[in-house]
């Protein structure tokens, strides 16, 4: 995948091969060098490599998700009216919440990564994180429902009158209390 990306775009295969921790700053600073097609191919190849590494190899979920979000955000910044910095912040926040399922952490990662611009774009990041979390929760398969066994039918409790004492009105007790032994008698000094 990395070789196909490098041959098709003329960019370095390091964009696809590694986690993206060191390539994230280079990608954002040289974002004008990437076309929409190259960014789309980068997202596709990096996503496939990321899925393969999460399924069987070692690697963490954070930095590849941030790199994929930044690449998707840069691709979306080519849309009219969407500047680069908010697009990158929204992409990082949305991709992190989809992969990590941690909304607050995703907002903080995207905000702190952009330093001084982070506070200005935080409302956009919050909206992107909420939308990403809702979409991920909607598309996720439902957990299997546990099988519920029918409870055996219980007989309703019946009232039985207490044997009459010589004085006072009759006292009603549960049927289970009739044959119970009386409480022990204690004598106080």
C-alpha positions in Angstrom: 0.0 0.0 0.0 2.8 2.4 0.9 4.6 1.7 -2.4 1.4 2.1 -4.4 0.8 5.5 -2.6 4.3 6.6 -3.3 4.2 5.7 -6.9 0.8 7.2 -7.5 1.4 10.5 -5.8 5.2 11.0 -5.9 5.2 11.6 -2.1 7.1 9.7 0.6 5.9 6.3 1.6 6.5 7.3 5.3 3.1 9.0 5.2 1.5 5.5 5.1 4.1 3.4 6.9 4.5 4.8 10.3 2.1 6.0 13.0 2.1 9.6 11.9 3.5 11.1 15.0 6.5 12.7 13.3 4.8 13.2 9.9 1.8 15.1 11.2 3.6 18.4 11.5 5.1 18.0 8.1 1.8 17.2 6.6 0.1 20.3 8.0 3.0 22.6 7.2 3.3 21.3 3.6 -0.5 21.0 3.0 -0.4 23.1 -0.1 1.8 20.5 -1.8 -0.9 17.8 -1.6 -3.8 17.7 -4.1 -7.3 16.4 -3.1 -6.6 13.2 -5.0 -3.3 12.6 -3.1 -5.0 13.3 0.2 -7.9 11.0 -0.6 -5.4 8.2 -1.6 -3.4 8.9 1.6 -6.6 8.6 3.7 -7.5 5.3 1.9 -4.0 3.7 2.1 -3.3 4.9 5.7 -6.8 3.7 6.8 -6.2 0.2 5.3 -2.8 0.0 6.9 -4.2 1.3 10.2 -6.9 -1.4 10.1 -4.4 -4.1 9.4 -2.1 -3.0 12.2 -4.9 -2.8 14.7 -6.1 -6.2 13.9 -2.9 -8.2 14.1 0.2 -6.1 14.7 1.4 -3.7 17.4 0.5 -0.1 17.4 -1.6 2.4 19.2 -4.8 4.0 18.1 -4.1 7.7 18.9 -1.5 9.0 16.4 -2.8 7.2 13.3 -6.3 8.5 14.1 -4.9 12.0 14.4 -3.0 11.7 11.2 -6.0 10.4 9.3 -8.2 13.2 10.7 -5.6 15.8 9.7 -5.3 14.4 6.2 -9.1 14.3 5.9 -9.4 17.9 7.3 -6.8 19.1 4.8 -8.8 17.5 2.0 -11.9 19.2 3.3 -10.2 22.5 3.5 -10.2 22.7 -0.3 -14.0 23.3 0.0 -15.0 27.0 -0.3 -15.3 28.8 3.0 -13.4 26.3 5.1 -9.9 27.5 6.2 -7.1 25.0 6.8 -6.7 25.3 10.7 -10.4 24.7 11.5 -10.6 21.9 9.0 -7.6 20.2 10.5 -8.9 20.6 14.0 -12.3 19.3 13.1 -10.8 16.3 11.3 -8.5 15.4 14.2 -11.3 15.7 16.7 -13.8 13.7 14.7 -11.4 10.9 13.8 -10.2 10.6 17.4 -13.7 10.3 18.8 -14.6 7.7 16.2 -11.5 5.6 17.0 -11.2 6.2 20.8 -14.9 6.8 21.8 -13.6 9.5 24.2 -15.3 12.8 23.3 -13.7 15.1 25.9 -10.2 13.7 25.2 -10.8 14.2 21.5 -11.7 17.8 21.9 -8.7 18.4 24.1 -6.3 16.6 21.7 -7.4 18.7 18.8 -7.4 21.9 20.8 -4.0 21.4 22.4 -2.3 20.3 19.2 -3.1 23.6 17.5 -1.8 25.7 20.5 -2.9 29.3 20.0 -5.3 28.6 17.2 -6.9 25.8 19.3 -9.1 28.1 21.5 -10.5 29.9 18.5 -11.6 26.7 16.8 -12.8 24.8 19.9 -16.5 25.4 19.2 -16.1 23.9 15.7 -14.1 21.0 17.2 -16.9 20.3 19.7 -19.5 20.2 17.0 -17.3 17.9 14.9 -16.7 15.6 17.8 -20.4 15.4 18.7 -21.4 14.6 15.1 -18.6 12.0 14.8 -19.6 10.4 18.1 -23.3 10.2 17.1 -22.5 8.8 13.6 -20.1 6.2 15.1 -22.7 5.2 17.7 -25.4 5.0 14.9 -23.3 2.9 12.6 -21.9 0.5 15.3 -23.6 -2.9 15.5 -25.9 -3.3 18.3 -24.7 -5.6 21.1 -26.4 -9.0 21.3 -29.4 -9.0 23.5 -29.2 -11.5 26.4 -31.7 -14.3 26.3 -34.3 -13.9 29.0 -35.7 -17.1 30.5 -39.3 -16.9 31.5 -39.7 -16.9 35.2 -41.7 -19.8 36.7 -45.1 -18.8 37.6 -45.5 -18.2 41.3 -48.6 -18.8 43.3 -50.1 -15.7 44.6 -49.8 -15.2 48.4 -53.0 -16.0 50.2 -54.2 -14.5 53.4 -55.0 -16.8 56.2 -56.5 -15.6 59.4 -54.5 -16.1 62.5 -56.1 -18.3 65.1 -58.3 -16.2 67.3 -57.1 -15.1 70.7 -59.5 -14.5 73.5 -59.5 -10.7 73.1 -58.9 -8.2 70.4 -59.6 -8.2 66.6 -58.2 -10.9 64.4 -54.6 -10.3 63.0 -53.9 -11.2 59.4 -50.5 -12.8 58.6 -48.9 -14.2 55.5 -49.3 -18.0 55.1 -45.6 -18.4 55.6 -45.7 -16.8 59.0 -48.3 -19.1 60.6 -46.1 -22.1 61.4 -43.1 -20.1 62.4 -41.6 -20.5 65.8 -42.1 -17.6 68.2 -39.1 -15.3 68.9 -37.0 -16.2 71.8 -37.9 -14.6 75.1 -35.3 -12.4 76.7 -35.5 -11.2 80.3 -34.1 -7.9 81.2 -32.8 -7.3 84.7 
